[in-house]
Amino acid sequence: MATVPVYCICRLPYDVTQFMIECDACKDWFHGSCVGVDEDDAPDIDIYHCPNCEKTHGKSTLKKKKNWNKHDTGQSGDVKPVQNGSQVFIKELRSRTFPSSEDVVVKLSGCQLTVDYLEENSFNEPILIQKKEGLGMTMPAPTFYVSDVENYVGPDVLVDVVDVTKQTDSKMKLKEFVDYYYSTNRKKVLNVINLEFSDTRMASIVESPLIVRRLSWVENYWPDDALLGKPKVTKYCLICVKDSYTDFHIENGGASVWYHVLKGEKIFFLIKPTSANLSLYERWRSSSNHSEMFFADQVDKCYKCTLKQGQTLFIPSGWINAVLTPVDCLAFSGHFVHNMSVEMQMRAYEVEKRLKVASLTPFPNFETACWYTGRHYLERFRSLHKSNKQPAPYLVHGAKIINGAFRSWTKKQALLEHEDELPENMKPTQLIKDLAKEIRIAEVRFWVHVFTAFVIQPPASPSTQEAIQGMLSMANLQSSDTCLQPAWNNSQAKNNSHTGPASKKPAGGAAATGNSKRPAKRPPKKPQKSSSVDSADMFDDDQDHLDACFKDSDYVYPSLESEEDNPIFKSRSKKRKNSDDTPYSPTARVGPSVPRHERPAREGARVASIETGLAAAAAKLSHQEEQQKTKKKKKSTKKKPIVVEEPLKHSQDNSSSEPNLDSESNAADHEYSTGPGKPVSGQPMAPGVFLNQKRPSTSSPNSNSAQPAKVERGNSSDAKAKRLKKGMATAKQRLGKILKIHRNGKLLL
């Protein structure tokens, strides 16, 4: 019977669950735990000798690495880039000086950090809390330590462990890491910063600060019954040994983060998220050798903030930060996205997607959280609208940013990439449309409120009220929906108390002025409408006009045509005709502000080139018409001139809106022919066009008599005189039909 082979110094059979290494001398296999070789160290061994072979062949030798600078002790003669996280790097980092964080970090007590404080002062700078009292935060007792973490979380839980020297991560059981933490001979610098414990027993003894729970999208807007569970980003345990280092980074999703040091100490290197710094960060992070470059050297300022035991630090969205652990440390932290930094969160998220960098602490389902937040914005804005309240400006701004992201994510070319993040039972198109409408209403109400507060403290005139009502009508709002109606009613009452009909005057004819010392105004020359016209009536008229426009359930689409062609706005323009405070209307026609006066035509006002072109066009048109008639009529080949009798027309009203081409300075309305003749002096003529016969001038004494004018056309084929169609008798009339001369004299080609 064959025996089972045995291995190692323990002489046990092969076990697939245990790591083994082969001796290069005796070719026998040994368990790594039996000979003191870690699985992570095996790739670095070049020649391995077991304990028995070491006596005759010597100790094992390691491979020669290209990047020895990661383990460089500073004694090598070759100058190589220092790797971030190496021993040399940590030594240099400790010796450097940085600007103090006093310039950017705000120090508060726990009770001062409230939602009202952040709404008033914003959350753009780090906040340091000296003591945890007042934060509404729950932490373990000071005697709590790493071994207790193992008991509450579980020894067999796999955790992400970072090799600080190599800046790489691997998986390890929590029990193994705790054994490493308590060992006296640490061959490596290992770091645990991604232990999320919200599903473990330790969650009951650790609670995040109250301000975080008040602001967090996940805590407030994510439904409990959603098919996709809430992101696990609220509670992290950080177990870091001395000289642990986390290189510069931005929290995924642009999330804000809080840290509380239970034992030990941490040093933060903070960089402001300016546009320049974010661009530099993206370029640095995308380079292949970024691990050899200290990012703080590329920006103008990097602030150093030391977080001691018992202190809590809040870092806002987008801040670029690195962390150094000078002594063994046990800390707790959490990530949260909120309404006060929507723009920065979205920008950091886009940077993260472009870099495609896998982070140890990702923010899962960030887009799903945005969709739930957008739905909350819609419900909140509608509720505020019904209660006649205005949402905070930062909420309106955040809603605009999120709605813009929704439009980008739902485009056809991008939908496939983002549809997995879309929550169930949500209609994205309808949400985008409804949220845009509420944003527009909120913005109109805000600007109307500002306009009323700063422009009309004195009482508003009816025309000003009409302008404001027009703004409200564009947003489908009634005047009673805003906080302005009481102010308008008061101002209207003041107007009525100081202004009355002209007939109600005291004896003596003086206007009633009350206690005012201002002189009475001169009565207007022209009658004006009574000031008792209420703005509500004006609004009703405007609403009637808007009802005639094309609209759906959400929007009104006013016509963009001119007022002359659009009768909807005619009554509005008449009401505002006598107003001195007429608001701007995009449909109003631009015209002279004074009536035209009758005046003679100025000599030389006509442009010679235009009249030459008209003459040439008339001659060409006449020639073409005669050729067409010649083809249609089959008569004798002998051509006889046609005499056309036409009554001479003369304008009796010089102020008519039609252009008067029969002027004293240039006798117009002539008939031109292509036949030979002598051109009239002083008249610009087209080449080859001559005047056969000049009609009597309108300035002659006999111009009022209706004498027929005889004009000869050389190209006529008719033998009898024939009266042409009305309005087409002369070449000028036919040319006017072709060129469509406008009444006011404009030439429309």
C-alpha atoms as one frame of an Amber mdcrd trajectory, in Angstrom:
protein
   0.000   0.000   0.000   1.456   3.349  -1.081   2.093   5.860   1.666   1.069
   9.518   1.501   4.110  11.782   0.977   4.950  14.150   3.778   6.703  17.508
   3.634   8.297  20.231   5.733  10.005  19.888   9.071   6.638  19.040  10.572
   6.424  15.949   8.299   2.780  16.463   7.420   0.997  15.778   4.099   0.410
  18.534   1.577  -2.327  20.995   2.549  -3.796  23.153  -0.221  -4.879  25.842
   2.250  -1.322  26.521   3.482   1.462  28.395   1.717   4.586  26.345   0.954
   8.047  27.173  -0.408  10.683  24.974  -2.066  14.299  24.816  -0.909  16.727
  25.400  -3.797  19.319  23.099  -2.201  17.462  19.971  -1.051  14.407  20.496
  -3.269  12.097  19.778  -0.380   8.917  21.784   0.343   8.220  23.601   3.582
   5.235  25.403   5.064   5.832  29.133   5.227   4.518  29.291   8.782   6.962
  26.538   9.819  10.113  28.203   8.417   9.128  31.840   9.098   8.478  32.967
   5.504   5.453  35.139   4.721   3.618  34.629   1.470   3.998  38.323   0.628
   7.792  38.085   1.015   8.220  35.038  -1.225   8.326  36.981  -4.525  11.304
  38.963  -3.193  13.399  35.819  -2.489  15.884  34.874  -5.198  17.439  31.714
  -3.659  15.814  30.026  -0.669  17.582  27.688   1.733  15.676  25.758   4.343
  16.924  25.794   7.977  18.880  22.552   7.444  20.552  23.722   4.218  21.505
  27.114   5.665  24.257  25.344   7.654  26.025  24.162   4.509  24.842  26.550
   1.720  24.381  29.794   3.617  21.358  31.999   4.128  18.753  32.776   1.509
  19.389  35.671  -0.898  16.929  38.288  -2.108  16.341  39.527  -5.641  17.969
  42.718  -6.890  15.135  45.170  -7.427  15.122  48.037  -9.861  13.330  50.301
  -7.394  15.609  49.859  -4.397  14.850  53.489  -3.627  11.656  52.342  -1.920
  13.873  50.737   0.714  16.715  53.195   0.323  18.559  54.044   3.529  20.268
  57.063   2.065  23.724  55.400   1.817  23.579  54.541  -1.873  25.785  56.552
  -4.189  23.213  56.623  -7.011  20.714  59.502  -6.933  17.246  58.046  -7.511
  13.748  59.496  -7.040  12.390  58.962  -3.562   9.236  56.879  -3.515   6.283
  58.252  -1.564   5.885  56.178   1.577   9.455  54.895   1.747  11.550  55.286
   4.871  13.601  58.068   3.298  10.406  59.839   2.244   8.908  59.647   5.758
  12.152  60.962   7.250  12.218  63.933   4.858   8.522  64.613   5.390   8.974
  64.838   9.150  11.787  67.355   8.757   9.964  69.722   6.391   8.045  72.804
   7.448   4.595  73.764   6.146   2.275  76.762   6.589   0.188  76.493   9.716
  -3.407  75.386   9.355  -4.487  78.307  11.563  -5.064  80.298   8.356  -7.660
  77.902   6.945  -8.984  75.695   9.751 -11.946  77.037  11.733 -12.000  76.110
  15.414 -15.404  75.642  17.010 -16.966  73.961  19.984 -19.256  71.006  19.464
 -22.438  72.940  20.234 -21.533  75.685  17.716 -21.426  73.316  14.756 -25.063
  73.366  13.635 -26.952  73.408  10.347 -27.822  77.073  10.885 -24.155  77.917
  11.316 -23.195  76.126   8.101 -26.067  77.711   6.157 -24.901  81.139   7.264
 -21.132  80.627   6.961 -21.041  77.747   4.409 -18.830  74.660   4.675 -15.816
  75.506   2.543 -13.007  75.267   5.122 -11.951  72.500   7.537 -13.464  72.650
  11.021 -11.576  71.479  14.117 -13.466  70.514  17.281 -11.238  70.345  20.365
 -13.578  68.185  22.471 -16.330  65.812  21.451 -18.875  67.260  23.885 -21.746
  68.919  22.046 -21.215  67.015  18.779 -23.901  64.438  19.508 -21.293  61.756
  18.797 -20.862  58.395  20.542 -17.383  56.897  20.969 -15.992  53.905  22.929
 -14.320  54.351  26.281 -10.630  55.381  26.376  -9.708  51.822  27.353 -11.011
  50.527  23.999  -8.173  49.293  21.795  -7.285  47.201  18.719  -7.947  43.838
  20.361 -11.473  45.036  21.138 -11.976  45.837  17.464 -11.231  42.204  16.687
 -13.776  41.047  19.243 -16.577  43.339  18.008 -15.971  42.917  14.277 -14.834
  39.290  14.127 -11.379  37.704  13.723 -12.119  36.072  10.360 -13.340  39.231
   8.602 -11.197  40.055   5.580  -9.863  43.600   5.605  -7.979  45.705   3.061
  -4.392  46.211   4.185  -2.089  48.813   2.611   1.629  48.206   2.284   2.809
  51.765   2.893   6.274  51.263   1.383   4.932  49.864  -1.872   1.634  51.815
  -1.769  -0.216  48.618  -2.679  -3.099  46.843  -0.975  -3.955  43.235  -0.236
  -6.492  41.202   1.739  -5.827  39.856   5.221  -7.859  38.419   8.049  -8.408
  40.859  10.873  -6.864  38.402  13.341  -3.640  38.253  11.320  -3.409  42.034
  11.180  -4.025  42.354  14.925  -1.218  39.853  15.530   1.037  41.982  13.304
  -0.005  45.115  15.187   0.989  43.682  18.563   4.225  42.065  17.319   7.522
  43.614  18.367   9.278  42.884  15.057   7.363  44.649  12.275   9.125  43.992
   9.005   6.611  46.082   7.070   4.506  49.170   7.600   0.908  48.047   7.211
  -2.141  50.272   7.382  -5.897  49.564   7.682  -8.070  52.511   6.647 -11.035
  50.840   4.927 -12.730  48.803   7.668 -16.431  49.751   7.392 -18.249  48.275
  10.387 -21.837  49.536  10.139 -23.058  45.903   9.813 -21.117  44.640  12.842
 -21.621  44.721  16.592 -19.241  47.657  16.871 -21.814  49.888  15.164 -23.786
  50.009  18.413 -20.951  51.665  20.355 -19.924  54.201  17.670 -22.219  56.923
  16.348 -21.307  59.628  13.841 -21.678  63.338  14.774 -25.200  64.742  14.741
 -24.363  67.320  12.060 -23.346  64.486   9.720 -26.627  62.665  10.244 -28.543
  65.896   9.632 -26.791  66.630   6.336 -26.142  63.201   4.803 -28.004  62.357
   1.598 -27.761  58.656   2.379 -29.173  59.040   5.879 -32.075  61.320   4.870
 -33.075  60.725   1.245 -32.239  57.076   0.514 -35.447  55.012   0.939 -35.284
  52.193   3.432 -37.318  49.925   1.137 -35.159  50.492  -1.949 -33.999  47.391
  -3.794 -30.466  48.742  -3.727 -29.199  48.997  -0.169 -27.763  52.162   1.332
 -24.061  52.783   0.665 -21.863  51.677   3.561 -19.726  54.785   4.005 -20.800
  56.167   7.354 -18.570  54.317   9.843 -14.906  53.427   9.299 -12.283  52.139
  11.728  -8.668  53.180  11.048  -5.865  51.114  12.572  -2.534  52.672  11.618
   0.959  51.892  12.867   3.771  54.379  13.205   5.016  55.930   9.919   1.871
  54.968   8.028   1.264  57.333   5.113  -1.647  57.864   2.729  -0.717  59.887
  -0.353  -2.669  62.915  -1.601  -6.213  62.131  -2.702  -9.760  63.485  -3.008
 -12.512  61.504  -1.336 -14.556  59.582  -3.902 -17.744  61.325  -4.949 -16.313
  64.553  -3.571 -17.618  63.467  -0.178 -16.856  65.371   2.990 -15.182  63.382
   5.766 -14.942  63.479   9.568 -12.114  62.031  11.691 -11.996  61.407  15.430
  -8.758  60.208  17.044  -9.494  57.829  19.899  -5.842  56.966  20.586  -2.635
  58.331  19.121  -2.214  61.186  16.672  -2.566  62.046  12.976  -1.071  64.754
  10.761  -3.090  66.067   7.792  -1.601  67.930   4.818  -4.417  70.048   3.345
  -4.624  71.746  -0.075  -7.489  74.021  -1.136  -9.666  72.739  -4.011  -9.147
  75.739  -6.290  -9.540  75.314 -10.037  -5.787  75.507 -10.524  -5.068  72.984
  -7.772  -7.684  70.550  -9.053  -6.206  70.725 -12.555  -2.726  70.142 -11.143
  -4.004  67.231  -9.085  -5.625  65.554 -12.097  -2.458  65.939 -14.131  -0.285
  64.654 -11.257  -2.512  61.665 -10.538  -2.693  60.630 -14.196   1.117  60.617
 -14.632   2.882  57.254 -14.527   5.500  58.376 -11.988   3.239  60.256  -9.587
   4.496  58.018  -6.746   7.909  59.661  -7.166   6.555  63.221  -6.934   5.368
  64.940  -3.775   2.237  66.762  -4.874   2.589  69.513  -2.268   5.631  70.797
  -4.184   3.419  71.628  -7.198   0.953  73.937  -5.446   1.412  77.327  -3.854
   0.395  76.311  -0.317  -0.038  73.072   1.597  -1.221  73.433   5.193  -0.205
  71.132   8.049  -2.867  70.250  10.639  -2.134  68.009  13.629  -5.109  66.122
  15.042  -4.461  65.019  18.603  -6.184  62.434  20.765  -9.820  63.311  21.511
 -10.103  65.899  18.711 -12.415  65.783  15.667 -11.707  67.211  12.213 -14.261
  67.904   9.450 -12.773  68.192   5.932 -15.057  69.783   3.264 -15.752  68.435
  -0.190 -12.947  68.486  -2.742 -10.035  69.245  -0.387  -6.874  67.427  -1.469
  -5.306  65.795   1.581  -2.578  63.384   2.654  -2.262  61.717   6.069   0.816
  60.809   8.120   0.619  58.745  11.323   3.549  59.701  13.589   2.613  57.150
  16.310   0.356  54.102  16.512  -3.179  55.324  16.159  -6.770  54.116  16.432
  -9.336  56.446  14.871 -12.871  56.517  13.480 -14.201  58.348  10.446 -17.049
  58.543   7.945 -17.949  60.004   4.547 -21.055  62.004   3.689 -22.410  63.961
   0.710 -24.760  66.865   1.351 -26.590  69.886  -0.085 -24.020  72.560   0.728
 -21.327  71.322  -1.653 -23.236  69.935  -4.629 -21.133  71.698  -7.255 -17.802
  70.589  -5.755 -19.074  67.040  -5.245 -20.108  66.796  -8.880 -16.797  68.232
 -10.064 -14.772  65.826  -7.940 -16.895  62.940  -9.193 -16.152  63.879 -12.807
 -12.415  64.079 -12.040 -12.602  60.667 -10.419 -14.307  59.163 -13.483 -11.725
  60.620 -15.841  -8.835  59.295 -13.762 -10.407  55.813 -13.428  -8.494  55.208
 -10.205  -9.643  52.422  -7.908  -9.762  53.823  -4.393  -9.795  51.976  -1.098
 -12.770  54.011   0.123 -15.124  54.430  -2.850 -18.514  56.078  -2.582 -20.782
  53.364  -4.013 -23.801  54.300  -6.126 -23.115  58.029  -6.037 -25.417  58.700
  -9.001 -28.255  56.797  -7.348 -27.910  59.042  -4.301 -28.148  62.052  -6.634
 -31.396  60.759  -8.159 -32.981  60.335  -4.739 -31.778  63.803  -3.790 -33.278
  65.307  -6.954 -36.644  63.780  -6.083 -36.348  65.265  -2.599 -35.622  68.710
  -4.078 -38.796  68.496  -6.162 -40.982  67.576  -3.191 -39.385  70.200  -0.972
 -39.728  73.021  -3.493 -43.375  72.182  -4.084 -44.052  72.172  -0.354 -42.345
  75.543   0.107 -44.263  76.953  -2.830 -47.587  75.926  -1.344 -46.700  77.423
   2.028 -45.578  80.682   0.355 -41.931  80.241   1.373 -38.724  80.636  -0.579
 -36.050  77.853  -0.631 -32.536  78.792   0.393 -30.307  79.976  -2.493 -27.817
  77.148  -1.978 -30.655  74.634  -2.407 -31.726  76.208  -5.701 -28.126  76.241
  -6.914 -27.625  72.619  -5.920 -30.837  71.591  -7.663 -29.655  73.262 -10.888
 -26.329  71.394 -10.727 -28.024  68.048 -10.118 -30.630  68.608 -12.845 -27.857
  69.440 -15.302 -26.140  66.173 -14.382 -29.420  64.313 -14.912 -29.676  65.688
 -18.440 -26.104  64.609 -19.142 -26.611  61.110 -17.761 -29.838  60.497 -19.717
 -28.513  61.434 -23.146 -28.661  58.641 -25.694 -24.900  58.338 -26.007 -24.415
  58.207 -22.223 -27.517  56.339 -21.054 -25.931  52.899 -21.362 -23.137  53.928
 -19.014 -25.411  55.446 -16.366 -28.627  53.413 -16.498 -27.404  50.952 -13.850
 -27.383  53.797 -11.317 -30.994  54.781 -12.051 -33.322  53.843  -9.168 -36.296
  51.612  -9.774 -39.761  53.108 -10.337 -38.350  56.516 -11.226 -39.229  58.460
 -14.373 -36.100  60.487 -15.142 -37.587  62.582 -17.966 -40.566  63.698 -15.889
 -38.350  64.407 -12.881 -36.036  66.580 -14.961 -38.961  68.535 -16.398 -40.758
  69.053 -13.081 -37.594  70.003 -11.224 -36.670  72.545 -13.908 -40.102  74.141
 -13.536 -39.777  74.427  -9.747 -36.275  75.896 -10.095 -37.593  78.522 -12.504
 -40.426  79.458 -10.157 -38.049  79.726  -7.206 -35.663  81.962  -9.155 -38.438
  84.293 -10.336 -39.828  84.589  -6.816 -36.350  85.333  -5.481 -35.619  88.128
  -7.952 -39.075  89.642  -7.515 -38.460  89.675  -3.779 -35.068  91.360  -4.266
 -36.574  93.852  -6.699 -39.314  94.756  -4.260 -36.991  95.035  -1.274 -34.382
  97.291  -2.857 -36.153  99.128  -5.677 -39.659  99.884  -4.307 -39.528 100.933
  -0.510 -41.219 104.024  -1.618 -44.695 103.060  -2.963 -44.652 101.382  -6.346
 -46.315 103.061  -9.280 -49.036 101.168 -11.168 -46.706 100.705 -14.122 -44.028
  99.210 -11.854 -46.583  96.877 -10.325 -47.653  95.935 -13.821 -44.060  95.080
 -14.713 -43.738  92.865 -11.634 -47.036  91.207 -12.418 -45.727  90.484 -15.881
 -42.718  88.729 -14.358 -45.022  86.656 -12.177 -47.315  85.791 -15.064 -44.324
  84.477 -17.039 -43.702  82.056 -14.162 -47.411  81.115 -13.900 -47.613  82.722
 -10.456 -50.454  84.746  -8.979 -49.674  87.870  -7.014 -51.186  86.262  -3.918
 -48.616  83.459  -4.126 -45.786  85.752  -3.161 -44.899  87.714  -0.091 -45.232
  90.930  -2.077 -48.994  91.340  -1.994 -49.176  92.925   1.485 -46.476  95.391
   0.533 -48.274  96.247  -2.695 -51.580  96.748  -0.926 -49.927  99.063   1.591
 -48.188 101.030  -1.123 -51.435 101.249  -3.079 -53.217 102.584  -0.034 -50.519
 105.198   0.390 -50.887 106.175  -3.249 -54.642 106.553  -2.884 -54.221 108.620
   0.266 -51.876 111.085  -1.431 -53.343 111.021  -4.937 -56.951 111.610  -5.949
 -59.084 112.824  -8.869 -58.485 116.342 -10.060 -62.037 117.381  -9.152 -61.495
 116.766  -5.432 -59.554 119.901  -4.504 -59.920 122.205  -1.549 -61.384 125.641
  -1.971 -59.002 128.044  -3.545 -57.924 125.647  -6.249 -54.792 124.395  -4.479
 -54.018 120.738  -4.581 -54.278 118.852  -1.320 -50.818 118.166  -0.027 -51.421
 117.276   3.608 -48.353 117.731   5.799 -45.951 117.379   2.910 -43.873 120.399
   1.936 -43.403 119.184  -1.623 -45.098 121.519  -4.161 -48.099 120.215  -5.979
 -47.494 118.710  -9.402 -48.732 120.436 -12.509 -51.777 118.660 -13.958 -50.993
 116.793 -17.176 -51.936 118.323 -20.483 -53.444 115.109 -21.771 -55.900 113.018
 -19.774 -54.335 109.955 -18.201 -55.855 106.835 -16.809 -56.846 106.904 -13.190
 -54.288 105.609 -10.730 -57.019 103.544  -9.097 -56.498 100.841 -11.693 -55.510
  97.883  -9.585 -52.527  95.737 -10.529 -54.721  92.658 -10.173 -56.893  93.895
 -13.055 -53.836  94.393 -15.171 -52.705  90.901 -14.318 -56.109  89.465 -15.266
 -55.906  91.129 -18.672 -52.402  89.845 -19.190 -53.475  86.375 -18.160 -56.323
  86.500 -20.678 -53.840  87.325 -23.405 -51.524  84.539 -22.296 -54.443  82.108
 -22.350 -54.733  82.751 -26.071 -51.151  81.607 -26.578 -50.198  78.051 -27.288
 -49.438  76.229 -24.030 -49.411  72.848 -22.395 -49.825  71.811 -18.773 -46.486
  73.295 -17.760 -45.332  76.017 -20.117 -46.684  78.974 -22.058 -45.242  79.677
 -25.494 -45.803  83.363 -26.422 -45.551  84.331 -30.063 -42.296  85.904 -31.202
 -43.857  87.680 -34.170 -44.162  91.431 -34.387 -46.915  93.219 -32.492 -48.479
  94.307 -35.762 -49.157  90.716 -36.782 -49.964  89.425 -33.295 -53.219  90.824
 -31.859 -52.712  89.093 -28.507 -50.550  91.829 -27.043 -52.273  94.833 -28.648
 -54.331  95.733 -25.606 -51.292  95.539 -23.351 -49.358  97.917 -25.539 -52.268
 100.392 -25.541 -52.391 100.403 -21.757 -48.720 101.129 -21.518 -48.736 103.746
 -24.243 -49.052 106.724 -21.901 -46.878 105.267 -19.140 -43.551 106.854 -18.322
 -42.260 103.592 -16.866 -43.008 101.204 -19.687 -41.028  97.975 -19.238 -39.032
  96.456 -22.033 -41.007  94.181 -24.331 -39.222  91.930 -26.831 -42.208  92.132
 -29.193 -42.350  95.923 -29.288 -41.548  97.640 -32.570 -38.701 100.084 -32.621
 -39.800 103.409 -34.088 -39.335 107.166 -33.742 -40.546 108.665 -30.501 -41.983
 111.798 -32.212 -44.509 112.058 -35.066 -43.267 112.783 -38.572 -43.574 116.326
 -39.844 -44.530 117.301 -43.356 -41.509 118.608 -45.137 -40.389 118.853 -48.761
 -38.031 116.287 -50.157 -34.412 117.311 -49.874 -32.620 117.639 -53.189 -30.100
 114.983 -53.834 -31.737 112.657 -51.337 -32.386 109.981 -53.912 -29.611 107.534
 -54.577 -28.673 107.491 -58.234 -27.619 103.860 -58.235 -31.019 102.732 -56.921
 -32.974 104.673 -59.530 -30.647 103.439 -62.258 -31.296  99.888 -61.137 -35.042
 100.501 -61.048 -34.993 101.922 -64.548 -33.005  98.988 -65.872 -35.287  96.502
 -64.158 -38.390  98.236 -65.554 -37.011  98.216 -69.073 -36.037  94.559 -68.842
 -39.426  93.610 -67.433 -41.254  95.496 -70.193 -39.102  93.858 -72.826 -39.796
  90.362 -71.470 -43.553  90.952 -71.323 -43.711  92.148 -74.913 -41.728  89.127
 -76.104 -44.165  86.791 -74.385 -47.124  88.529 -75.993 -45.461  88.294 -79.393
 -45.103  84.512 -79.078 -48.734  84.028 -78.065 -50.340  86.162 -80.762 -50.010
  85.054 -84.362 -50.691  88.128 -86.353 -49.032  90.163 -89.032 -45.281  90.549
 -88.821 -45.610  94.279 -89.185 -45.099  95.935 -85.824 -47.142  98.994 -84.989
 -46.591 101.185 -81.985 -49.247 101.075 -79.279 -50.579 104.233 -77.768 -51.669
 103.712 -74.204 -53.879 106.321 -72.668 -53.503 106.523 -68.913 -54.883 109.173
 -66.611 -52.195 111.053 -64.801 -52.197 110.236 -61.115 -51.194 112.787 -58.588
 -51.048 112.431 -54.809 -53.244 114.913 -53.009 -51.809 114.196 -49.541 -48.097
 114.772 -49.123 -48.171 113.250 -45.634 -49.377 109.877 -46.901 -47.462 106.820
 -45.756 -46.872 105.732 -49.374 -43.656 106.950 -51.002 -44.248 109.968 -53.245
 -42.013 109.364 -56.224 -43.445 112.356 -58.181 -41.257 115.113 -56.764 -40.334
 118.561 -58.048 -36.605 117.856 -57.941 -36.743 114.618 -59.895 -39.748 113.946
 -62.085 -40.451 110.292 -61.515 -43.062 107.904 -62.810 -41.675 108.025 -66.358
 -41.932 105.316 -68.948 -38.631 104.001 -70.249 -37.913 102.111 -73.443 -34.993
 100.253 -74.975 -35.494 102.048 -78.263 -33.158 104.762 -79.507 -33.577 108.190
 -78.081 -31.926 110.963 -76.159 -31.496 110.638 -72.410 -32.940 113.344 -70.215
 -30.320 115.497 -68.587 -30.033 115.315 -64.820 -31.616 111.842 -64.592 -29.350
 108.857 -63.861 -29.965 106.206 -66.479 -28.919 102.637 -66.922 -26.601 101.958
 -69.864 -28.622 101.446 -73.015 -31.876 102.748 -71.527 -33.321 105.973 -72.983
 -36.409 108.057 -72.431 -38.693 108.291 -75.450 -41.220 110.721 -74.096 -41.444
 112.636 -70.856 -44.766 113.004 -69.118 -45.938 116.412 -67.894 -44.450 117.460
 -64.590 -46.711 117.434 -61.574 -45.569 120.926 -60.709 -47.028 122.455 -63.882
 -50.204 124.543 -63.614 -52.151 122.041 -65.676 -51.130 119.091 -63.561 -54.553
 118.782 -61.959 -56.267 118.143 -65.267 -56.769 114.488 -66.128 -55.132 114.649
 -69.533 -54.032 111.300 -70.937 -50.329 110.792 -71.506 -49.275 109.150 -74.746
 -46.364 106.770 -74.397 -44.932 104.831 -77.280 -43.530 101.334 -76.853 -41.328
 100.166 -79.670 -41.674  96.452 -78.922 -45.518  96.375 -78.978 -47.189  94.044
 -81.493 -50.804  95.106 -80.934 -52.365  97.491 -83.377 -55.120  98.725 -81.129
 -54.836 100.639 -77.915 -55.496  98.400 -74.952 -55.953  99.296 -71.294 -53.871
  97.025 -69.062 -54.964  95.462 -65.773 -55.538  97.830 -62.864 -52.394  98.376
 -60.853 -50.224  96.983 -63.647 -50.517  99.795 -66.189 -47.114 101.366 -65.701
 -43.686  99.816 -65.422 -43.332 101.311 -61.953 -46.457  99.526 -60.788 -45.376
  96.231 -62.260 -41.921  96.647 -60.739 -43.500  97.392 -57.377 -45.375  94.094
 -57.558 -42.140  92.256 -58.276 -39.984  93.966 -55.655 -42.820  94.288 -53.119
 -42.163  97.847 -52.080 -43.329  98.341 -48.456 -45.653 101.154 -47.486 -43.094
 102.998 -45.391 -40.695 103.142 -48.303 -38.463 100.166 -47.456 -37.294  98.113
 -50.402 -37.804  94.401 -49.667 -36.043  92.215 -52.221
